[in-house]
Amino acid sequence: EYAKATVNRLMSWGFLLGVALGSIQILLLPAIRKATPIQEVRDAATAPALIASALQIINGLVFIGEGVMIGTGSFLQLSLSTVVATAGCLWALRFFPPRVGLSGVW
């Protein structure tokens, strides 16, 4: 019971920190003007930056979840999920970029 409450609290923190990090990333989006003077590059980088900002929420939760899995000794499940995620990522990198461009990388 206590362990479950602790995990729930940690997942809440992961969610909140993911939202905070994603929000900061969105707020800093205008700083892209400092990175390049080329308008086409700025335009091309905007959509992936917004997608990455939204993914920070998921990253916060996954970070906590992986820590919990390590703490409980669930190494087989963790390694299998890593293999599946890697295979999905490699497939997505082949499938999406030719169809949607740079945003397909994210």
N, C-alpha and C positions, 0 to 999 in steps of 0.2 A: 504493500500500500504506500509506504513512504517513498520507495524507489520510483513508483509510477508518478507520484506527485512531483518528485524532483525532475523526472524526465519531462513532464508536462510543463513545468516552470522553465526548464532549459529550452524547450521548443518554443515557448512564448518569447523568450529572450532572443532566440535565433531569428524568429519572425520579425520582431521589432527592430533588431539590429540590421536585418536584411532590408527592411523598409527604409530605415534611416540611411543606410549606405546607398541604396538605389536613389533615394531622394537627393542626397548630396551629389551623386553623379549627374542627375538631371539638372540640378541647379548650376553645376559647373559646365554644362554643355556650351554656353556661350564662350567659354575659354578656348574652344576649338579655333576661334579666330586667331588666337596667338600661335597656334601650331602650324598653320599654313595660310599663305595669302591667296591660295587658289580656291575660288568659289566652288568649282566642281568637286574638289576633294572635301570641302566642308559639307556640301550637300550629300555626297556619298557616305560620309561618316555619321550623319545625323541619325538615320534609321537604325544602324547597328548599335549606336550608343544608347538609344532609347530601349532597344530590345535587351541589351546587356544590363541596363538599369533595372528593368522589370525582373530579370533573372536573378538579381541579387537577393530577392525574397526567397526564391527556391534554394539558392546557395546557402543562405543562413540556416534554413531548416535541414538541409543535407549535411552541413558541417556538424550540427548537433547530433543528427541521426547516426552518422558514421562514428562519432565519439562514443555514443551509447553502445553501438554494436561492438566496438573495440573493448569497451568496459565490461560488457557481458560475455566476451569471448566468442562472439558469433563470427568467427573469421571465415568459415566456409561460405556463409550467406553473403558476407561482405565481399569476398573475392569473386563470387559468382555474379553479384550485382555489378561489380566493377567490370567484369568481362562483358556482360550484356550491355552496359552503358558505353563501353569502348567500341563494341561492334556497332551499336546504334549511331554513335558519333561518326565513325568512319563511313558508314552508309550515308548518313546525312550530308557529310562533306562531299560525297560524290554526287548525290542526288540534287540537293537544293541550289548550290551556287550557279550551275548552268541555267537554272530556271528563273531564279530571282536575284541573281547577282550577289553583291557583297553582303547583303542582308541574310543570304542563305548560309553564310558561315556561322552566324549566331543562331 
